[in-house]
């Protein structure tokens, strides 16, 4: 059986990783994090095109542009951060 994760799962898991790795999340990105964590797949993706909604895409780009996110992802073994599962 193959489990398909929602496309918003990976960015949300990365945000939860800040707590798991004890890396301090940047205060200037807090509203972006709150926005991403509030999303369901129905909110995040346009069902007709399967693309992220523009505001979601912009928030995800900001998350990945944050240098501390790269530090958190580098320590993903400390928490569950998978891009797929079977």
C-alpha positions as CSV (number, residue, x, y, z in Angstrom):
1,X,0.0,0.0,0.0
2,X,1.3,3.4,-0.9
3,X,0.5,6.4,1.3
4,X,0.3,9.7,-0.5
5,X,1.1,12.7,1.6
6,X,-0.6,16.0,1.0
7,X,1.7,18.5,-0.8
8,X,1.6,20.8,2.2
9,X,2.8,18.0,4.6
10,X,6.5,18.5,4.0
11,X,6.6,22.3,4.7
12,X,4.4,21.8,7.8
13,X,6.7,19.0,9.0
14,X,9.7,21.3,8.5
15,X,8.1,23.9,10.7
16,X,7.4,21.3,13.4
17,X,11.1,20.4,13.1
18,X,12.1,23.7,14.6
19,X,10.8,22.5,18.0
20,X,12.2,19.0,17.6
21,X,15.7,20.4,16.9
22,X,15.5,23.3,19.3
23,X,16.3,25.8,16.5
24,X,14.7,29.1,17.3
25,X,12.2,30.0,14.6
26,X,12.8,33.6,13.3
27,X,10.2,36.0,14.6
28,X,10.0,37.9,11.3
29,X,8.7,34.7,9.7
30,X,6.0,33.8,12.4
31,X,3.0,35.0,10.4
32,X,4.2,32.8,7.4
33,X,4.5,29.8,9.7
34,X,1.1,30.3,11.2
35,X,-0.4,30.6,7.7
36,X,1.3,27.4,6.5
37,X,0.4,25.4,9.6
38,X,-3.3,26.4,9.3
39,X,-3.7,25.0,5.8
40,X,-5.4,21.8,4.7
41,X,-4.6,20.3,1.3
42,X,-7.9,21.8,0.0
43,X,-6.7,25.3,1.0
44,X,-3.2,24.8,-0.4
45,X,-3.8,23.4,-3.8
46,X,-5.9,24.4,-6.7
47,X,-7.8,21.2,-7.6
48,X,-8.2,22.0,-11.2
49,X,-4.4,22.6,-11.9
50,X,-2.8,20.7,-9.0
51,X,-0.7,23.8,-8.4
52,X,-0.2,25.5,-5.1
53,X,-2.3,28.6,-4.6
54,X,-0.1,31.7,-5.2
55,X,-0.1,32.8,-1.5
56,X,0.9,29.3,-0.4
57,X,3.7,29.1,-3.0
58,X,5.0,32.4,-1.8
59,X,5.0,31.3,1.8
60,X,6.7,28.0,1.0
61,X,9.4,29.9,-1.0
62,X,10.0,32.1,2.0
63,X,10.3,29.1,4.3
64,X,12.9,27.4,2.1
65,X,14.8,30.8,1.7
66,X,15.2,31.0,5.4
67,X,18.7,29.7,6.3
68,X,17.5,28.2,9.6
69,X,15.1,26.0,7.7
70,X,18.1,24.3,6.0
71,X,19.6,23.7,9.4
72,X,16.4,22.1,10.6
73,X,16.1,19.9,7.5
74,X,19.7,18.8,7.9
75,X,18.7,17.3,11.3
76,X,15.5,15.6,10.0
77,X,16.5,12.3,11.6
78,X,15.5,13.9,14.9
79,X,11.9,14.1,13.8
80,X,9.6,12.7,11.1
81,X,10.3,14.5,7.8
82,X,9.5,12.3,4.8
83,X,8.5,13.4,1.3
84,X,6.8,10.0,0.7
85,X,5.9,6.8,2.4
86,X,5.0,3.3,1.4
